[in-house]
Amino acid sequence: MYDIPILFIFFDRQDTTLRVLCAIKDIKPKKLFIYCDGARDNDFEEKRIIEVRNKVLDFIDWDCDLKVNFERKNKGICLGPYSAIKWFFSFVDKGIVLEHDCLPSSDFFSYCKECLLKYEYTSNIMLIGGNCYQANSKNYDSYYFTKYMYGWGFATWKRVVDKYQIEWEHSDIEILNVVKKRCCCKKEITYWNSIFKPLIRESGSAYTWDYQLLYTIWFYGGLCIAPNQNLVSNIGFGDLGINTGNVDSIFANYPLGNMPILIHPVNIIEDVRRDKSFFDHYLKGKNLILLKMKRFVLKKMGFKNGRLKI
């Protein structure tokens, strides 16, 4: 059995939920935590959620220490995952977080375990990501150090989550200074400042939870680990995805790689070249106007205080 605790976050999508749970079942964790947010004042959605919850409970048929947190009311796409992560790390010192649409490869679990143990007391290493979108790198190590948080399937420690906030009382200047310390060019500074500035003071009204975790990592001068093979694929893109609606996204159903044996880097240094390449190829092309349009559409859809008003 696998001895690293796992948090599994799901909602109302039975197809993706059971695929990811099947991957978890293959390694049979000794400690499994499951979290499901409540319905958004919608009887049909509530019925779907109850069905998925029952399927999940029936699926977990191995001997494990199971802890369940099923919300009665909807906390939303920001406060829901944030609450789940805080709840999980109130019980454990280190662990893995998987959402219902993040399908891991079998090597993801051994990679996370080895890195969790190796860097447990290295305070500036703050997160172990599962994604890689630059797999053709000539880097022969199994992973590299990055300022970016690849959060579709990740591992971290309680020491990091204790610092994690979704609301910061930071002025515009303070936010800009945090960004400037981590970014090397004007376009990058403008991009991340435009994301962080409206998000980290919105608390529960934000439409995501992961940017706030990235801001936490940047504020404390942390680094993340990213594999040189993609070990988690997001299978949730489509009409039912809130932040993953574009089925033609280059990140949708990204192929899984293999990494059975880890070769550790000698030095803990941010791979600036890889980070710049990621920004140039995947982020710089994103028009900030589109980002603003997304926020506008979400508000029109009824997202307020972290939940959808129906």
N, C-alpha and C positions, 0 to 999 in steps of 0.2 A: 504493500500500500504506500501511497505517496504521503510524505510527512510534512509538507508545507501547506498551511491553511489556504483555502480558496474561497473568495467571495464571488457569487454568481448573481448578477443583477438582471432581472427580466421584467417584462410588462405583459403585453397582450398578444404577442406574435408567437404562435405555437410552432410554426415551421422552423424558424431560426433558433428559437429557444431549445428545442429538442435536439437539433444538430450539435449545438455547442455543448449541451449537457451530455450528449453521447461521448464527445471527446473527453469530457471531465470523468465520465464513468470509466473510460478505458484505463485511467491511472488510479482510480478509486482513492481519492484523498481521505485521510483519516479524519480531518476536520473540514466540514463544508458548511458555509454560511449562504443562505439564499435570501434575497431581498426582492420584493415586488411592491411598486408604488400602487396607490389606490386609484380607483376610477375617477374620471373627470365629470362628475354629475351627469352621467350618461348610463341609462339602464342597459343598453346593448353592450357598451364597453365593459360594464361591470360583469355582465354574464360571460363575456369572452375572457376576462381576467380570471374569474373563478375557475373556468374550464382549464386554462393554462396552469394555474396554481395546482389544481388537482392532478393534472398530467405530470407535472414536475415532481410532486410528492410521491406519486406512484412509481416514477422512473428511478428514484433513488432507493435502490434495493440492496445496496451493499452495507456492511456494518461500518458505520461512521458516526462521529460526533456531529450531529446535525443541529444547526441553530437557524430558526426561521423568523423573519421580520416581514410581515405582510401589513402594509399600511391600510388603514380604514379610509383615509381621505387622501386626495391627490396632492403631492408636494411639488410635482412638476419636474421638468427636464434639467433644472439646476439644483434645487434643494433635494430632490429625490436621490440622485447618485451621491451627492455630497453627504447626505444623512447616512446612506448605506455605507460609504467608506469610513466615516467617523465611527459608526456603530461597530463595524468589523474590527477596526484597530483599537477599539476599547477592550477587546478580548485577546488580541494577538500582538506580538512584537514585529512580525514580518508576515507577508502574505502576497497572494496573487489576486488581481481583480479582473474578472471577465464579464462583459456584458453579453446580452442575448444574441447579438449579431457579430460577435468577434470570435471567429472559429480558429482555434489554435492547432498547430501541428503537434505531433507527439514530442518533438524535440524542444518545443517551447517550455515544457515543464522542467526538464532537466537543466536547460539553460538558465531559467529563473532561479532554480534552487541553488545552483553553483554560484551564481552571481550574488544572490541574497546572502549566502554564507561568507563569500570572499570579501564583500564590501560592507558588511553589517556595521562595522565600526569606523568606516571611512566617511566622515560627516559630510563631505562635499559631493559624494555620490548619492543622489536623492531619488532616482527612479530607474527601473529597468524596463525598457520598452520592447515590444514584440514585432514592430514593423520595420521594414527596410524597403525603400523604393529606389535604391541605387546599388542593386546587387551585382553589377558588373565592375565593382571597384577592384583595384589591384591590391587592396589591403589584405594581407594573408592572415591577420588576426581574425578571430571569430566575431568580434564586436569592436565598436569604437565609442569614444566619448563625445557627447554632443550637448549643445545648449537646448536642443529641441526635445520636447516630450512627445514620444510616439505612444499615444495612450489607448489605442485599440487593442487592449490586452496588455497589462503591465504588472510589475511587482514593485513593492516598496516596503518601507519600514514605518513603525509607529513614530519614530523620531521625526520623520518627515510629515506624516499626517497630523501630528500635534501642532505643526506650524501652519498647516493648510487653512486658508481662510477664503471665503467667497465674497467677503466685503472688507474693504480697506478704507481707512480714513486718510487717504493720501491726496494731496493737492495735485493739480495738473503738472506742476513743476517736479514734484517728487516722482510721479509716474514716468515722466519723460526722462528723468535722471536714471531710473532703474533700466529703462530701455536703452539709453545711450551707453551704459556700462556693458551691455551684452551684444550690441549691434555695431557693425563696422561701417555701414554706409548710410547715406541719407534716405534712400528708398526703403531700406530695411527699418530704419528708425520711424519713418512716417507710417509704414505699414503696421508695425506692432503698437505704436502709440495710438493709432486710430482704433485698434481692437481693444486694448486694455482700458483706455480712458473712460469709455461709456460702460464697461462691464463691471469693473471691480468695485464700483460704488452703488451698483444696482441691487445687490443682495439677491433676494428671491425672485426678482423680476427678470433676471438674466435668462438667456435662452440656452446656456450651456454651463457646464461645471469644470471643463478641463482647462480652459484658458486661465481660470483663476488659480489652478494648481501650477500651471506653467509660470504664472507671475510670482507665485510663492517661491518656486525654485530659483527664478532669476533674482528675486529680492535678496535671497540668502546666499547668492553666489554659487548655486549648485550646478552640477552636471548630471546628465542622464546617460544611460547606456543604450545603444542601438545595435541590433545584430547585423551582420553582413549578409544574412539570408533572411528573407521575409518569413516570420514564424507565426503570424496571425493574419487572417484574411477577413475583411469586413464583408459579410454576406447579407447585410441589411439594406443595401441601396435599393430604392424603388419608391413607389407612391406612399408606402406606409412609413418611410423614414422621415423624421422631423428635420434633422440636419444632414441627412444623406439621401436626398430625393432624386439626385441625378444618376440614373442607371448607366449613363455613358461615362461617368467619372473614371479617371485613370486609376483611382484607388478602389473601385468596386471589384470585389471578388479577385483581388490581386493574388497571383499564384503563390502557393506555399513552397518554401524551400526546406532543406534538411541541414541539420547541424549537430550530428551525433557526438562529436568530440570538440571541446572548447580549447582554443588557443588564446591565451590571455595576452592583452597588450602589456608591454614592459612598463610604460609610463602612463600616468593619468594626466592626459593633456587633451583639451578640446580639439577636435579635428575641424579646424576653421575652414579648410578647403571643402570638406564634405558639407558643412553647414551652409557655406556660401552657395555651393552647387544645388543643394536642396531648395534654398530660397529662390535662386535664379530660375530653376526649372519648374517649380511647383507653386511658389507663392507670389513671386514678383509679377507674374502674368495675371494674377487675380486683380481685377479692377476694383478699387475701393468703393466705387459707385455701386457695384453689384453687392458689396457687403452691406452698404447702407440700404439698398433696395430690399435685401433679405430681412433686415431688421424691421423695415416698414411693413413688409408683407406679414411677418410674424405677429406684429402688433394688430394689424387688420384682422388676422385670423382669430384674435382674442387672447393672445398670450400676454398675461399680466400677472405679476406676483408669482411667476413660475408655473402657472397652470392655464389651461385653455378654458375660456369661458364659453359654454354652449347654451 
